[in-house]
Amino acid sequence: MLTSFYEEIQRLIKLVEGLNNIAKLEQADLNLNKSKFDLSLELEKITTSFKPQYENIGSKIHSNLIPGVEVLMDKDKLKQVMYNLLSNSLKYSKINPEVFLTLKSENDSIVIEVKDNGIGISEKDLPFIFERFYRSDESRDKNTGGSGIGLTIVKAIVEAHKGSINVTSTLGKGSTFFITFPKRGN
């Protein structure tokens, strides 16, 4: 019985922390701690840190990152975005899941793609997945938990960096998240 109380308290703490993060991100004068760093190297480090989690469930994470992409961004906030997307890809995976992390340059933009072959998102849910507290019917599972604010925070962080985030998905086949940042002024 104490275990279930503890789990509920932990869930509520995470929810309150998430709401605090959203409130901070929605402030008009969002204070990003920007620094110049190599995005390619940072994404490779993140991929490496996730490999054990993926391997524990017989899954694979692959990366295809163009080298030497220098950015001026908040590194901690970028990590938060990537951890959320990669954790979701793992959480909503199916048997023999694979995740592909890609970094490429297109015209005046930097594009990060996170593609998985997981359970996917239904067409009716796609327009709402970035809304606060929204959880699709497929994601309402005790094992996956979550409060429905992770993607809201991801979107707020991306937009604070003058970027955009989009998703394509097919139920039962997987999802691809596209994060686009301008090469200059991010």
C-alpha positions in Angstrom: 0.0 0.0 0.0 2.8 2.4 0.8 4.4 1.6 -2.6 1.3 2.8 -4.4 1.1 6.0 -2.4 4.8 6.6 -3.2 4.2 6.0 -6.9 1.3 8.4 -6.9 3.3 11.1 -5.1 6.1 10.7 -7.6 3.6 11.0 -10.5 2.2 14.2 -9.0 5.7 15.6 -8.4 6.5 15.0 -12.1 3.2 16.6 -13.1 3.9 19.8 -11.0 7.5 20.0 -12.3 6.2 19.7 -15.9 3.6 22.4 -15.3 6.3 24.7 -13.8 8.4 24.1 -16.9 5.5 25.0 -19.2 4.8 28.1 -17.2 8.4 29.2 -17.5 8.5 28.4 -21.2 5.3 30.4 -21.9 6.7 33.5 -20.3 7.1 36.3 -22.9 10.7 36.9 -21.9 11.9 33.3 -21.9 15.4 33.2 -20.6 17.3 30.6 -22.6 20.9 29.8 -21.6 22.3 29.8 -25.1 25.8 28.7 -25.9 27.6 27.7 -29.0 28.2 23.9 -29.4 28.5 21.2 -31.9 25.0 19.8 -32.3 26.3 16.7 -34.2 28.5 15.7 -31.3 25.8 16.4 -28.7 23.2 14.2 -30.6 25.8 11.4 -30.8 26.4 11.6 -27.0 22.6 11.4 -26.4 22.3 8.4 -28.8 25.1 6.7 -26.9 23.5 7.3 -23.6 20.3 5.7 -24.8 21.8 2.6 -26.3 21.8 0.5 -23.1 18.1 1.3 -22.5 17.2 0.2 -26.0 19.5 -2.9 -25.9 17.8 -4.0 -22.6 14.6 -4.6 -24.5 16.2 -6.0 -27.6 15.8 -2.7 -29.5 18.2 -0.7 -31.6 18.9 3.0 -32.0 20.7 4.2 -35.1 22.1 7.6 -35.9 22.9 9.3 -39.2 24.3 12.7 -38.3 26.0 15.2 -40.6 29.2 16.3 -38.8 30.2 19.7 -37.6 26.8 21.4 -37.2 27.5 24.4 -34.9 24.5 26.0 -33.2 23.8 28.7 -30.7 21.1 27.1 -28.4 20.3 26.1 -24.9 22.1 22.7 -24.7 20.1 21.6 -21.6 16.8 22.4 -23.2 17.9 20.6 -26.4 18.7 17.5 -24.3 15.3 17.7 -22.7 13.7 17.7 -26.1 15.7 14.7 -27.4 15.3 12.7 -24.2 11.6 13.2 -24.3 11.3 12.1 -28.0 13.7 9.1 -27.6 12.0 8.0 -24.4 8.6 8.2 -26.1 10.0 6.1 -29.0 11.2 3.5 -26.5 8.0 3.6 -24.4 5.6 3.2 -27.3 7.7 0.6 -29.2 6.6 -2.8 -30.2 8.5 -6.1 -30.7 12.0 -5.6 -32.3 11.7 -1.8 -32.3 14.2 0.4 -34.1 14.6 4.2 -33.8 16.5 6.3 -36.3 17.9 9.7 -35.3 18.9 11.9 -38.2 20.5 15.3 -38.4 20.6 17.0 -41.8 20.9 20.4 -43.4 18.2 21.6 -45.8 18.5 25.1 -47.4 18.5 27.6 -44.5 17.5 25.0 -41.9 18.8 22.3 -39.6 16.5 19.3 -39.4 16.5 16.6 -36.7 14.3 13.6 -37.3 13.3 10.9 -34.8 11.7 8.0 -36.6 10.4 4.8 -34.9 8.5 1.7 -35.9 6.4 1.8 -32.8 2.6 1.7 -32.3 2.1 5.0 -34.1 -0.5 7.7 -33.5 -4.0 7.6 -35.0 -5.0 10.2 -37.6 -7.7 11.6 -35.2 -5.1 12.1 -32.4 -2.3 13.8 -34.5 -3.7 17.3 -34.4 -3.8 17.3 -30.6 -0.6 15.5 -29.4 1.2 18.8 -28.6 -1.7 20.1 -26.4 -1.3 20.1 -22.7 -2.6 16.9 -20.9 -3.6 15.3 -24.2 -3.0 11.5 -24.3 -4.3 9.4 -27.2 -6.4 6.3 -26.4 -3.4 4.1 -27.5 -1.1 5.8 -24.9 -3.5 5.4 -21.9 -1.6 2.5 -20.5 -0.5 2.0 -16.9 2.9 0.8 -18.0 3.7 3.9 -20.0 2.4 6.4 -17.5 3.0 10.0 -18.4 1.0 13.1 -17.8 0.4 14.3 -21.3 2.7 17.3 -21.0 6.0 16.0 -22.4 5.2 16.9 -26.0 3.8 20.3 -24.9 7.2 21.1 -23.3 9.1 19.8 -26.3 7.0 22.1 -28.6 7.5 25.1 -26.3 11.3 24.6 -26.2 11.6 24.2 -30.0 9.5 27.3 -30.6 11.5 29.3 -28.1 14.5 28.6 -30.3 12.5 29.9 -33.3 12.0 26.3 -34.6 9.1 24.2 -35.4 8.1 20.6 -34.8 5.9 18.3 -36.9 4.9 14.7 -36.9 3.8 12.1 -39.4 2.5 8.8 -38.1 0.6 5.6 -39.1 -1.1 3.6 -36.5 0.7 0.3 -36.1 3.7 1.4 -38.2 5.4 4.2 -36.3 6.0 7.9 -36.1 8.5 10.4 -37.4 9.0 13.7 -35.6 10.6 16.5 -37.6 12.3 19.4 -35.7 13.4 22.3 -37.9 15.6 25.1 -36.7 16.9 28.1 -38.7 20.6 27.9 -39.4 21.0 31.5 -38.2 19.3 33.1 -35.3 18.5 30.0 -33.3 
